[in-house]
């Protein structure tokens, strides 16, 4: 009767666990970035529609925070500019531009991080919206 595992059985189990971990860990890390990309895409849609609606109702917009409250862990909002940073690099800049603040500009830097690259690959692009 056997009371313990042999050395060969232990080595085989460790190799199998190592192979599974080498496949699973990169997939797990990629899932986090995919979730962040999805969240940022939804934020951009909400941002543009909220600002356009606010401008239509009030005829002007002085602060982005008047129209929408963005997640402060993802976005830095300063007056008429909202910035999404990934790894301390500016990735997305959404700002109200033009004379009399009549345009919303969304600019994406696709070379700054993996999240921004995934955003560009998923179809998000630089765009200007007329608010009037």
C-alpha positions in Angstrom: 0.0 0.0 0.0 1.3 3.4 -1.0 1.3 6.3 1.5 2.8 9.1 -0.6 3.3 10.4 -4.1 6.4 9.5 -6.0 8.9 12.1 -7.2 7.8 11.5 -10.8 4.2 12.1 -10.0 5.0 15.4 -8.2 7.1 16.6 -11.1 4.4 15.7 -13.6 1.8 17.6 -11.5 4.1 20.7 -11.2 4.7 20.7 -15.0 0.9 20.5 -15.7 0.2 23.3 -13.3 3.0 25.4 -14.9 1.6 24.9 -18.4 -1.9 25.9 -17.3 -0.6 29.0 -15.5 1.4 30.0 -18.5 -1.8 30.0 -20.6 -4.2 31.3 -18.0 -2.3 34.3 -16.5 -1.9 36.2 -19.8 -5.6 35.7 -20.6 -6.5 37.0 -17.1 -4.3 40.1 -17.6 -5.8 40.8 -21.0 -9.3 40.5 -19.6 -8.6 43.5 -17.3 -7.6 45.6 -20.3 -10.7 44.5 -22.3 -12.9 45.5 -19.4 -11.2 48.9 -19.2 -11.6 49.5 -22.9 -15.3 48.7 -22.7 -15.7 51.1 -19.8 -13.9 53.9 -21.5 -15.9 53.4 -24.7 -19.1 53.7 -22.7 -17.8 56.8 -20.9 -17.1 58.4 -24.3 -20.6 57.7 -25.5 -22.1 59.1 -22.3 -19.8 62.1 -22.4 -20.7 63.1 -25.9 -24.4 62.6 -25.5 -24.5 64.4 -22.1 -22.6 67.4 -23.3 -24.7 67.7 -26.4 -27.9 67.4 -24.4 -26.7 69.9 -21.8 -25.8 72.4 -24.5 -29.1 72.0 -26.3 -31.0 72.7 -23.0 -28.8 75.6 -21.7 -27.3 77.1 -24.8 -23.8 77.1 -23.4 -21.4 74.9 -21.4 -18.7 76.2 -19.1 -17.6 72.9 -17.4 -17.8 69.3 -18.4 -18.7 68.4 -14.8 -21.9 70.4 -15.2 -23.1 67.9 -17.9 -21.7 64.6 -16.6 -19.8 63.2 -13.6 -17.0 60.9 -14.8 -15.3 58.3 -12.7 -12.5 60.1 -11.0 -10.2 57.1 -10.9 -10.2 57.0 -14.7 -10.7 60.6 -15.8 -9.2 63.9 -14.8 -11.8 66.7 -15.4 -10.5 70.3 -15.4 -13.1 72.8 -16.6 -13.8 72.2 -20.3 -11.2 69.3 -20.6 -11.4 65.7 -19.5 -8.3 63.4 -19.8 -8.1 59.7 -19.5 -4.6 58.5 -18.6 -3.2 55.0 -18.8 0.1 54.3 -17.2 0.5 58.1 -16.5 0.3 58.9 -20.2 -2.5 60.9 -21.7 -4.5 58.6 -23.8 -7.8 60.4 -24.5 -8.4 64.1 -24.4 -12.1 65.3 -24.6 -12.4 69.0 -24.6 -14.8 71.7 -25.6 -13.3 73.9 -28.3 -14.0 76.6 -30.8 -15.3 80.1 -30.4 -18.0 80.3 -27.9 -17.3 76.7 -26.9 -19.5 75.2 -29.7 -17.6 72.0 -30.4 -16.6 68.8 -28.5 -13.3 67.4 -29.6 -12.3 63.8 -28.7 -8.6 63.0 -29.5 -7.1 59.5 -29.0 -3.3 58.9 -28.8 -3.1 55.3 -30.1 0.7 55.0 -29.5 0.6 55.7 -25.7 -0.7 52.5 -24.2 -2.2 49.1 -24.8 -5.7 50.4 -23.7 -5.6 53.2 -26.3 -4.4 50.8 -29.0 -7.3 48.5 -28.3 -9.7 51.5 -28.4 -8.4 52.5 -31.8 -8.6 48.9 -33.0 -12.2 48.6 -31.8 -13.2 51.5 -34.0 -12.9 54.6 -31.7 -11.3 57.5 -33.5 -10.7 61.2 -33.3 -13.9 63.2 -33.8 -15.4 66.6 -33.4 -19.1 67.1 -32.5 -20.9 70.4 -33.2 -22.9 71.3 -30.2 -25.2 73.8 -31.8 
